[in-house]
Amino acid sequence: MASGKILIYGGRGALGASCVQFFKKNNWWVGSIDLTENDAADANIVVDRDADWVAQEAAVLTKVGAELKGESLDAIICVAGGWAGGNAKKDLAKSSDLMWKQSVWSSAISATVGANHLKPGGLLVLTGANPALEGTPGMIGYGMAKAAVHQLTKSLAGEKSGMPDDSLVVSILPVTLDTPMNRKWMPDADTSTWTPLEFLAELFHKWSKGEERPANGSLVKLITKDSKTELVIV
């Protein structure tokens, strides 16, 4: 019998795949939501990238319901997203549109799935960004989208948000994650300040089990120094 049930939104990305692997290793039922399948997951919900926001939400809800067969989820971890640079001079709408689709659509759909399928006391984790706590002039679309995720987190933690009783909604605010792509594009960077994916997978596992949880609505900065990661609540 599985230890619990979890959905990973963005289950094919570097962090998402690491989470799928970690929870599977710990005997959880794991569902992956992404644009392509993750063969390691127990169930795959593939999102149509050409569908609009409303259609994506409806399709994901229907598919999640079919997979769960009336059972509830212990946790939903949304680590879907991406990055785009750019300022107001060129392609602001283009980069903002991409960031909105990758970060805000996925976060909002995760919230809807949570409102409908999380157990009371369940966990919803969204992915914000530390730079979006302030202005991001060199990556305006990215900053706007991540700031919207921070606002969504606060809203979902409030009364009448539609989330199940005693549920926990938090956002992680990474600076730099230690992913293969980051190592490829920043070969000379100081990786001792990068947060390991395994650290996050373990952290999500603890929170999913109700251990060492921050307060509802927390924005949790991940500050890594000398290869040690500290959680700072903002």
Summary of the structure (lengths in Angstrom):
residues: 234
radius of gyration: 16.8
end to end distance: 37.6
largest distance: 55.4
contacts: 793
relative contact order: 0.14
helix: 41%
strand: 24%
